[in-house]
Amino acid sequence: MIKQRSLRPEEIDKIKQIDEGKSEYFFRDPDRPDARFVKAHGSVPPEVKRAQTRLRTARWRSELDRRKAPTLQQIGMSLAVALATTDRLAGLSDQEYGLLKRMVADLHARGFDVREALKTMRRLRNKLVDPADRNGEPTERTGMPIAIPGEAPLPF
């Protein structure tokens, strides 16, 4: 281990003089931009962090409620319900049908089984649409019906 020598009094005076000159001539602008990219995390207990997170979440949800703004999950469920309860799927335009194909392609790209997604949409339709309005459609107990010429079946 290297032993450091103690400073002599003239060296201590020189250090003080350098520090005084530094603070007198080279001061920092108090209005400078904040250069921190990551906030320094102090030693905040995990319980306090969780409580702060709950407070932020409660504020966010309260703000959504006040503005009557839906979340992405609510918008997605609304679109799924609209799709599952439609009675004019055969009359969709190419652009509208393209949206459905992109939805299925997105689910597939995210690693979901397309058949399982279609089964989920079928269960939602069976739950929401009256059985009398679903005549000729598959249910939990039956398979796909025999296709009627000129009519496009639901994709699920």
N, C-alpha and C positions, 0 to 999 in steps of 0.2 A: 504494500500500500504506500502511495506517495504521500509524504508529509508536506502539508502546505505551511509556508512560513506566515507569520502574522504581519499585518501591514504596518508600515512605519507611519508616524503622524503626518509627514509631508505627503505621503501617498493618499491618506484619508482626506486631507485638505484638497488634493488635486481631484479626487472623485467628487467631492461636494461641489467644487467649482465647475466641473464638467456637467453635473446634474442641474445646477442652477442655470448655466448657459443653455442647456437643452430646453428646459421649461420656459426660459425667457424668449428664446428665438425660434424655437420649433414647436409651437403649440398646435394642438389638433383643433380643427374647425368643429364647433359643437353642432353645426347644421349639416354635417357630412352625411352621405347616404349610409344606410345600415348594410354592412358588408357580410353579415352572418347568414350563412346558407342553412345552417341547422342550429336550432335553439339548444343552448346548453341545458341539459336536464340536471337539476339539482337532486338531492336525495329526498325525493317525495315518496312517501310510503305508497305501496300498491293500492291500498284501500282508498287513499285520497284520490289517486289517479282514476280508479273505477268510479268513485263518486262524482268526480268532475266529468267523466264520460257520460254518466247517467244524466247529469244536469244538461250537458250539451245536447244529448239525444232528446230529452224532454223539451228543451227550448225549440229544437228543430221540428219536432212533431207538433208542438203548440203553434208554431208559425205556419206549418202546412194546414192545420185545422183552421186557423184564423183566415188564411187566404183561400181556403177551400180548394187547395191544390192536391191533386192525386200523386201518389208515388208511382215509380215505374212499374212496380209489381201490380198496383191497382189498375194501371192502364193496360198492362199485359193481360190481366184476368178479364178485364172488360172486353178486350179484343177476342179472347178465347171464347167468352160467353156469346158474343155476337156471332162468331163463326159457328159455334156449336148449335145455336138456335136458329140459324138462317134457314129459310125454306126456298131460297132461290139460288142455291149454289150452282145449279146447272146454267143459270143465266149470267154468270160472272164474266166480265170482260177479260181479255188477255192480260191486261195490266193487273187486275184484281187477282186473277189466278196466279200471276207471276209472284205476287206478294206471298201467297200460300206456299209456292214452291221455294221461295227464298227462306221462309220460316222453317220449312222442313230441312232445307240444306244447312241452315245455321245450326239447328239442333243436331244434325248429323256431324257437322264439323266440330261441335263442342263435345262430341263423344257419346251422345245419347242414341239409343236404338230407335229408329224411325217407327218401327212397328209398335213399340211400347208407347211412343208419343201419340200415334194414331189411336191406340186402345184407350189412352187417357182421354183424348177428345171424344171418343165414342161414349165412354162412361159419363162424361160431363153432359153430352147431348141426351143420353138416356135419363139422366137425373133432372134436366131442366125442361125437356120437351114432353108434352103429354103423349102417352102411348098411342092414342088415336091419330095423332099427327105424325107418328113415326111408323105407320103401317108400311110394310114392305121393306123396312130397314133392319139390319141385324141388331140383336139385343144381346144381353149377357148369355142367353141360352141358345141363340140361333146364330147361324153363319150369315154370309152375304146372300142376299136374295138373288133370284134370277133376274138378270138385267132386262129392262124393257127397251126395245129398240127406239133410238131417238132421245132417250133420257139419260143424262149423265148421273151416275151414282155419287153419293158423297164420298170424299176421299178417305173418310174414317168411319 
